[in-house]
Structures are given as C-alpha cells and as structure tokens.
C-alpha cells in the first residue's frame, strides 16, 4: 500500500471518523504525522492505513460523504 502524501495536505483516517480532518505534518518513509482536529497529533503507519485525502475547496458535506435522508 503506497501513498503520495506531503506536508500540508488534509486527510481523514478511514477507521477513525471522530478524529475529524487532519493536516499532514511530516512524512518519513511509511511514518506519517498528522494533526487531527479532534485527536491532536497522531503517528500513522502508512503501510497499514490508507488515509483519505480531502479537498477543502469542495463543500464540506461532499468532502466527508454526508448521508441523505431517503
């Protein structure tokens, strides 16, 4: 599992939605440091977790996959 992340990009953790949006702080090999809005700074093993890149230029509901009432 390879991911092209760089400091400054915004991401979500696929298994920890409560952490909110995070900003990549550093990438050293498979070690990705991300500062999440609700969980603070976390060290992510990029070999085990495929972070979801977020485009903050899109409306926030589109970026987080808002559900709709049907």
C-alpha positions as semicolon CSV with decimal commas, in nm:
position;residue;x (nm);y (nm);z (nm)
1;X;0,000;0,000;0,000
2;X;0,175;0,318;-0,120
3;X;0,050;0,669;-0,073
4;X;0,183;1,000;-0,205
5;X;0,123;1,242;0,082
6;X;0,307;1,564;0,157
7;X;0,306;1,807;0,448
8;X;0,014;2,048;0,430
9;X;-0,235;1,806;0,272
10;X;-0,564;1,742;0,451
11;X;-0,674;1,386;0,523
12;X;-0,918;1,167;0,713
13;X;-0,844;0,837;0,885
14;X;-1,081;0,576;0,735
15;X;-1,128;0,390;1,065
16;X;-1,143;0,695;1,295
17;X;-1,405;0,936;1,158
18;X;-1,441;1,100;1,502
19;X;-1,084;1,231;1,470
20;X;-1,211;1,473;1,204
21;X;-0,996;1,627;0,935
22;X;-0,622;1,620;0,985
23;X;-0,334;1,805;0,827
24;X;-0,021;1,609;0,734
25;X;0,273;1,745;0,933
26;X;0,551;1,516;0,807
27;X;0,611;1,204;0,601
28;X;0,922;0,993;0,664
29;X;0,902;0,663;0,483
30;X;0,580;0,497;0,599
31;X;0,558;0,715;0,912
32;X;0,301;0,990;0,863
33;X;0,245;1,250;1,135
34;X;-0,100;1,407;1,115
35;X;-0,255;1,675;1,335
36;X;-0,628;1,590;1,359
37;X;-0,886;1,848;1,468
38;X;-1,037;1,621;1,738
39;X;-0,748;1,387;1,824
40;X;-0,437;1,603;1,807
41;X;-0,109;1,481;1,663
42;X;-0,107;1,114;1,563
43;X;0,165;0,897;1,410
44;X;0,016;0,682;1,132
45;X;0,182;0,376;0,981
46;X;0,122;0,428;0,609
47;X;0,187;0,056;0,549
48;X;-0,129;-0,029;0,743
49;X;-0,360;0,270;0,691
50;X;-0,460;0,434;0,363
51;X;-0,550;0,789;0,464
52;X;-0,826;0,959;0,263
53;X;-0,710;1,283;0,102
54;X;-0,957;1,572;0,146
55;X;-1,001;1,867;-0,089
56;X;-1,107;2,157;0,131
57;X;-1,208;2,356;-0,179
58;X;-1,512;2,127;-0,210
59;X;-1,816;2,184;0,012
60;X;-1,751;2,015;0,347
61;X;-2,050;1,779;0,309
62;X;-1,906;1,646;-0,018
63;X;-1,563;1,603;0,142
64;X;-1,695;1,394;0,432
65;X;-1,958;1,196;0,240
66;X;-2,268;1,329;0,409
67;X;-2,563;1,093;0,422
68;X;-2,905;1,186;0,287
69;X;-3,247;1,115;0,428
70;X;-3,445;0,892;0,193
